[in-house]
Amino acid sequence: MTKRRNNINSDTSGKTTQKQNNNINFDTSEETIAQQKSNINSNASGEIIQKQKTKKKSPKEESNPQPIIESGMEVICEQTKFYNALFLVHCATPAKPSHPILANVLIIADVETQQIHLTVTDLALTIQASFAAQVLLKGEITVPVQMLFEIVKHCPHGNISLNSQTQITQLTEEEQSTKIYSLGISDTDGKYEIKGIAAEEFPPTNIIDTTPVSLPTIVFKDGLKSVLYAVSTDENKYIVTGVHVQLTQEKLKLIGTDGHRVAITEVSTQGIGRKPRQQVTSDEMIKFTLPGRVVREIARNLGDDVESINMLYDAQSNRLGLAWQDVILSCQFLEGIYPDCEQLLAQFSFEKEVILEKAPLVKALERLAVLTDKKAQGIYLQFDGSLQQLRLSIEREFGKGDLVIVANLPSEMMLNIQFNLKYLIEAAKAIPSTSIKMHLQQSDHPAMLVPHGDRPNPEVEMSMRHFLLPLYTPNN
């Protein structure tokens, strides 16, 4: 019994010991698992950290680098001078630029000459204007000319400060740096900033390296204005959309036509002005055709205070340069053979003469012009020598008009003829005299109008002839 109890106790003790061992082993397994989990987590964290260290960052993940700012020009100038120069050059801006740079003005600040140079081009026409300024730092940039023109136009009178800068940013070593160009404008009232384009992208300026020929401004400008009205605006008639120029040692001849009318002006280049001028030294005649747009810009911008204008002619490059004061204008000629208007008009004779006062004639034509329309623009002229008068009449479905003005004509002259009213008004206005002499032959022949009486600048030797073709032969 005692032995059995001992065995039982022994078995029970063994079981307890085994159970304790089992409990000990179980507890050890949980600690081991926890430790393994900890080891796994630490290993995983280490791998993640290692991956994060070795992983290459994308540009988006990297912080934006600080841009480098390069300073450009630093200028102080007068608002009036800046505006006047922009007014000159902005006319060369194309209506529909083929490239953004052609809508910009090139601004160059020159420290040595203490000047600002502005340039605008549409490739066919280039205008440069310069003006004095206080240039502290040199530089160059291009900015939209129309925007700059409007800003300067509305700036108050006084000084304007100009500052250009370039912002350079490089994201990575593999990528090219980006550059942002800007021009700062400040006055007493505020500040502006305009984004621009690098000056290196602006088209190069063609330099005409020839001996300049000096012309009196009054001769050149008045001559151009007298024929400009007759120039065609039809691009299909390309060569006659300009003014044809013929220059010899002593004479400048200008011709304009659109096929319905012809204006011819000849002026002497001798004896005008105070300073001696370089004349055409060759016996050859210089011939070229200036685009109508260029002629209009010259007539509009060439001031009366300019005594002479220098002309640079280069037949090889097909370009012409005109320089006066601080302005340089260069353009391409119109290519093609200009019609020989003199030969065409030589077949007509003009034996009958009528003298009319310019002011009453223009006033009567303008009053009757209200009755014209696009389909019918004709006006009848009835010359009556017995009454010494000219009757102007127009008749339309919606109304009619009839006016009489005094005329000086042969007593036996009786003639009816019809012209385009618009053409007749423009020809009469282009004649710079108090009276007009009209040469006629018959109702189906053209009329020739020439100056008569007093005219401005009588010291200038000038000959003008304006020819008008009739619309059709009226029934007498």
C-alpha positions in Angstrom: 0.0 0.0 0.0 2.8 2.2 1.0 4.7 1.2 -2.1 1.7 1.8 -4.3 1.2 5.3 -2.9 4.8 6.0 -3.5 4.4 4.9 -7.1 1.3 7.1 -7.4 3.1 10.0 -5.9 6.0 9.3 -8.2 3.7 9.2 -11.2 1.9 12.3 -10.1 5.2 14.0 -9.5 6.4 13.0 -12.9 3.3 14.3 -14.5 3.6 17.5 -12.7 7.2 17.8 -13.6 6.3 17.1 -17.2 3.5 19.5 -17.1 5.8 22.1 -15.7 8.3 21.3 -18.3 5.6 21.6 -20.9 4.5 24.9 -19.5 8.1 26.1 -19.5 8.5 25.0 -23.1 5.3 26.8 -24.1 6.3 30.0 -22.4 9.7 29.8 -24.1 8.0 29.4 -27.4 5.9 32.6 -26.9 9.0 34.5 -26.1 10.8 33.1 -29.0 7.9 33.9 -31.3 7.8 37.4 -30.0 11.5 37.7 -30.4 11.3 36.3 -33.9 8.5 38.8 -34.7 10.6 41.6 -33.3 13.6 40.4 -35.4 11.4 40.1 -38.5 10.0 43.6 -37.9 13.5 45.1 -37.3 14.8 43.3 -40.4 11.8 44.5 -42.5 12.3 48.0 -41.2 16.0 47.8 -42.0 15.2 46.6 -45.5 12.7 49.4 -46.0 15.1 52.0 -44.8 17.8 50.5 -47.0 15.4 50.6 -50.0 14.5 54.2 -49.2 18.1 55.1 -49.0 19.0 53.3 -52.3 15.8 54.4 -54.2 16.4 57.3 -56.6 14.0 60.3 -56.0 12.0 61.6 -58.8 12.1 65.4 -59.7 8.7 65.8 -58.1 9.9 64.3 -54.8 12.9 66.5 -54.7 12.6 70.0 -53.3 12.5 72.9 -55.9 16.0 74.4 -56.3 16.5 78.0 -55.8 16.6 79.9 -59.2 19.6 82.0 -60.1 18.8 85.7 -60.9 20.9 87.5 -63.5 20.5 91.2 -63.7 20.3 92.9 -67.1 19.8 96.5 -68.1 19.2 99.3 -65.6 18.0 102.5 -67.3 16.3 105.8 -66.4 14.6 107.5 -69.3 12.0 110.2 -70.0 8.4 109.0 -70.7 8.0 111.4 -73.6 11.1 110.2 -75.5 10.3 106.5 -74.8 6.7 106.9 -76.0 7.7 108.8 -79.2 10.3 106.1 -80.1 7.8 103.3 -79.5 5.2 105.2 -81.6 7.6 105.2 -84.5 8.7 101.5 -84.4 5.4 99.8 -83.4 4.0 100.6 -86.8 6.2 97.8 -88.3 4.5 95.1 -86.2 2.8 92.6 -88.5 -1.0 92.2 -88.0 -0.6 88.4 -87.8 2.9 87.6 -86.7 4.2 84.3 -88.1 6.4 83.9 -85.0 6.0 85.3 -81.5 9.3 87.2 -81.7 7.9 89.3 -84.6 5.3 90.7 -82.1 8.2 91.9 -79.9 10.4 95.0 -79.8 14.1 94.6 -79.3 15.4 96.9 -76.6 19.1 97.5 -76.4 20.6 99.6 -73.6 24.0 101.0 -74.7 26.3 102.3 -71.9 28.9 103.8 -74.2 26.5 106.0 -76.2 24.0 106.4 -73.3 21.1 105.5 -75.6 18.2 103.1 -75.9 17.8 101.5 -79.3 14.4 100.1 -80.3 13.8 97.8 -83.3 10.6 96.2 -84.7 10.4 94.2 -87.9 8.0 92.1 -89.9 11.0 90.9 -92.0 9.9 93.0 -95.0 9.9 96.3 -93.1 12.2 97.2 -90.2 12.1 100.4 -88.2 14.8 101.4 -85.6 14.5 104.4 -83.3 17.0 105.6 -80.7 16.8 108.2 -77.9 19.1 109.5 -75.1 18.7 107.9 -71.6 20.7 107.4 -68.4 22.1 103.9 -68.9 23.5 102.5 -65.7 23.9 98.9 -66.8 23.8 97.6 -70.4 21.5 94.8 -71.5 19.1 93.7 -74.1 15.7 92.0 -74.2 12.6 91.6 -76.4 9.0 92.2 -75.1 5.6 92.4 -76.7 5.6 95.8 -78.4 1.9 96.6 -78.2 1.7 95.9 -74.5 4.8 98.0 -73.8 3.5 100.8 -76.0 0.2 100.9 -74.1 1.9 100.8 -70.7 4.3 103.7 -71.6 1.5 105.6 -73.2 -0.4 105.8 -69.9 2.6 106.4 -67.7 2.7 109.9 -66.2 5.1 112.4 -67.6 8.5 112.2 -66.0 11.1 109.5 -65.5 10.6 105.8 -66.1 13.0 103.1 -64.8 13.7 100.0 -66.8 15.2 96.8 -65.3 15.6 93.5 -67.0 16.5 90.2 -65.5 16.9 86.5 -66.3 15.7 83.8 -63.9 17.6 80.6 -64.5 16.4 77.3 -63.0 18.0 73.8 -63.4 16.1 70.9 -61.9 18.6 68.1 -62.6 22.0 67.7 -64.1 20.6 65.8 -67.0 18.0 68.5 -67.9 18.7 71.8 -69.6 18.2 74.9 -67.5 15.1 77.0 -68.1 15.4 80.7 -68.5 12.6 83.3 -67.9 13.2 86.8 -69.2 11.3 89.8 -67.8 11.4 93.6 -68.0 10.4 95.7 -65.0 8.9 99.1 -65.6 8.3 101.6 -62.8 7.2 105.2 -62.5 6.0 107.4 -59.8 2.6 105.7 -59.7 3.3 102.0 -59.9 5.3 99.1 -61.2 4.8 96.6 -64.1 6.5 93.4 -65.2 6.4 92.0 -68.7 7.6 88.5 -69.7 9.9 88.6 -72.7 12.0 86.5 -75.1 15.8 86.4 -75.4 17.3 89.0 -77.6 19.3 86.3 -79.4 16.1 85.1 -81.0 15.3 88.4 -82.7 15.9 88.4 -86.5 19.3 90.0 -87.4 19.1 93.5 -88.8 20.3 93.9 -92.4 23.0 96.6 -92.7 23.0 98.4 -96.0 26.6 99.3 -96.7 26.4 101.8 -99.5 27.1 105.5 -99.9 24.0 107.4 -98.8 22.3 109.8 -101.2 20.9 112.9 -99.4 17.5 114.2 -100.4 15.6 117.3 -99.2 12.9 116.1 -96.8 10.3 118.5 -98.2 10.9 117.2 -101.8 10.8 113.5 -100.8 7.8 113.7 -98.4 5.6 116.0 -100.6 6.4 113.9 -103.6 5.3 110.7 -101.9 2.1 112.1 -100.5 1.1 113.5 -103.9 1.0 110.0 -105.6 0.2 107.7 -102.6 -3.6 108.1 -103.1 -3.4 106.4 -106.6 -1.6 103.3 -105.3 -3.6 100.1 -105.6 -4.7 98.2 -102.5 -5.4 95.0 -104.5 -2.8 92.4 -103.6 -3.5 90.6 -106.9 -1.9 93.6 -108.6 1.2 93.2 -106.5 3.6 95.5 -108.4 1.2 98.5 -108.4 0.6 98.3 -104.6 3.7 100.5 -104.3 5.1 103.8 -105.5 7.6 103.6 -108.3 10.7 105.8 -107.8 13.1 107.0 -110.4 16.1 109.0 -109.2 18.8 110.7 -111.3 21.4 113.4 -110.5 19.0 116.3 -110.7 15.4 114.8 -110.5 13.2 112.6 -108.5 10.3 111.0 -110.2 7.4 109.2 -108.4 4.6 107.3 -109.9 1.5 105.7 -108.5 -1.3 103.8 -110.3 -4.1 101.3 -109.7 -5.1 100.9 -113.4 -7.9 103.5 -113.2 -5.9 106.5 -112.4 -2.2 107.6 -112.6 -0.3 110.1 -110.5 3.1 111.3 -111.6 5.2 113.8 -109.7 8.6 115.1 -110.7 10.7 117.2 -108.3 14.2 118.8 -108.6 16.7 117.7 -106.0 18.9 120.8 -106.6 19.0 124.0 -104.7 17.0 123.0 -101.6 18.4 123.1 -98.1 21.4 124.8 -96.5 23.9 122.0 -96.2 25.7 120.4 -99.2 24.4 116.9 -99.9 25.8 113.8 -101.5 24.1 113.5 -104.9 23.7 110.6 -107.3 27.1 110.5 -108.9 26.3 108.0 -111.7 24.5 108.9 -114.9 22.4 105.7 -114.5 18.9 106.1 -113.2 18.1 104.4 -109.9 14.7 102.6 -110.1 12.8 100.7 -107.5 9.2 100.3 -106.2 8.5 101.1 -102.6 5.7 99.2 -100.9 2.6 101.4 -100.2 2.8 100.6 -96.5 6.3 101.9 -96.3 5.4 105.1 -98.1 2.5 105.7 -95.7 4.9 105.3 -92.7 7.4 107.7 -94.2 4.8 110.3 -94.9 3.3 109.9 -91.4 6.5 109.9 -89.4 8.9 112.1 -91.3 8.6 115.4 -89.5 8.8 118.8 -91.1 11.6 119.8 -88.8 13.9 117.3 -90.6 16.0 119.1 -93.2 17.3 116.1 -95.2 16.9 112.4 -95.4 19.7 109.9 -96.3 18.8 107.2 -98.8 20.8 103.9 -99.0 20.1 101.9 -102.1 21.3 98.3 -102.5 20.2 96.6 -105.7 22.0 93.3 -104.8 20.1 92.7 -101.6 16.9 94.3 -103.0 16.7 96.7 -100.0 16.4 100.4 -99.4 17.4 102.2 -96.2 16.2 105.7 -95.2 17.8 107.5 -92.2 16.9 110.7 -90.5 17.8 112.0 -87.1 17.7 108.9 -84.8 15.5 106.8 -87.1 16.5 104.1 -89.5 13.9 102.5 -91.8 14.8 99.6 -94.1 12.6 97.6 -96.4 12.5 95.3 -99.4 11.6 96.5 -102.8 8.5 95.1 -104.6 9.8 92.7 -107.3 8.5 92.9 -110.8 8.4 95.3 -113.8 6.4 98.4 -113.2 4.1 99.5 -116.0 5.3 102.3 -118.3 2.6 104.8 -117.6 4.2 107.5 -119.6 4.0 105.4 -122.7 0.4 104.5 -122.1 -0.7 108.1 -121.7 1.4 109.4 -124.6 -1.4 108.3 -127.1 -3.8 110.8 -125.7 -4.0 114.5 -126.4 -5.3 117.2 -124.0 -6.2 120.3 -126.0 -9.1 121.7 -123.9 -8.3 123.5 -120.6 -10.6 124.3 -117.7 -9.5 126.3 -114.6 -11.4 125.5 -111.3 -11.0 126.8 -107.8 -10.0 123.9 -105.6 -12.0 124.7 -102.5 -15.4 125.1 -104.2 -14.8 121.9 -106.3 -13.8 119.7 -103.3 -16.8 121.1 -101.2 -19.3 120.3 -104.0 -17.9 116.8 -104.6 -18.1 116.0 -100.9 -21.7 117.2 -100.7 -22.7 114.9 -103.6 -20.7 112.0 -102.2 -23.5 111.2 -99.7 -25.6 109.9 -102.6 -23.0 107.3 -103.8 -23.0 103.7 -102.9 -20.7 100.7 -103.6 -22.5 99.8 -106.9 -22.8 103.3 -108.4 -20.1 105.8 -107.7 -20.2 107.8 -110.9 -20.7 111.6 -111.2 -21.5 113.6 -114.3 -19.5 116.7 -115.2 -21.1 119.1 -117.7 -18.9 121.9 -118.9 -20.7 124.9 -120.4 -18.4 127.5 -122.0 -21.3 130.0 -122.7 -22.2 130.1 -119.0 -18.6 129.7 -117.7 -19.7 127.0 -115.3 -19.4 123.4 -114.4 -22.5 121.4 -113.4 -21.9 118.4 -111.2 -24.8 116.0 -111.0 -25.5 112.6 -109.6 -28.7 110.5 -109.7 -29.6 107.3 -107.9 -32.8 105.3 -107.3 -33.0 106.7 -103.7 -32.1 110.3 -104.6 -30.3 112.8 -106.8 -28.1 115.9 -106.5 -27.1 118.8 -108.7 -24.6 121.6 -108.0 -23.0 124.3 -110.1 -19.6 126.0 -109.6 -17.8 128.7 -111.5 -15.3 127.6 -114.1 -12.9 129.4 -116.5 -13.1 127.6 -119.9 -13.3 128.4 -123.6 -16.6 130.0 -124.5 -17.3 127.5 -127.3 -16.5 124.4 -125.1 -19.4 122.0 -124.4 -18.4 118.6 -122.9 -20.1 116.0 -120.8 -18.0 113.3 -119.1 -18.4 110.9 -116.1 -15.8 110.0 -113.5 -15.6 107.9 -110.4 -16.5 110.4 -107.6 -14.1 109.0 -105.1 -11.2 109.1 -107.5 -12.0 112.7 -108.5 -12.1 113.9 -104.9 -8.8 112.2 -104.0 -7.0 113.6 -107.0 -8.3 117.1 -106.3 -7.2 116.9 -102.6 -3.7 115.6 -103.6 -3.0 118.8 -105.7 -1.4 121.3 -103.3 -2.5 124.5 -105.0 -5.4 127.0 -104.7 -6.6 126.2 -108.2 -6.7 123.2 -110.5 -6.2 123.1 -114.2 -8.1 120.3 -116.0 -7.0 119.2 -119.4 -9.6 117.4 -121.5 -10.1 116.2 -125.0 -13.4 114.3 -125.3 -15.8 112.2 -123.2 -14.0 108.9 -123.8 -10.5 110.2 -123.1 -8.9 110.6 -119.7 -8.6 113.9 -118.0 -5.3 115.4 -116.7 -5.3 117.5 -113.6 -2.4 119.8 -112.7 -1.7 122.4 -110.1 -2.5 126.0 -110.9 -2.2 129.2 -108.8 -0.5 129.6 -105.5 0.9 126.5 -103.7 3.0 125.9 -100.6 6.8 125.7 -100.9 7.1 127.6 -104.2 10.9 127.4 -104.0 10.6 123.7 -104.8 10.6 123.0 -108.5 7.7 120.4 -108.8 5.6 119.1 -111.6 2.4 117.1 -110.9 0.1 115.3 -113.3 -2.9 113.4 -112.2 -4.8 111.3 -114.8 -8.4 110.0 -114.5 -10.0 107.5 -116.8 -13.7 108.2 -117.5 -16.3 105.5 -116.5 -18.1 105.5 -119.8 -19.3 107.8 -122.6 -22.6 109.5 -121.5 -25.4 110.2 -123.9 -25.3 113.9 -124.9 
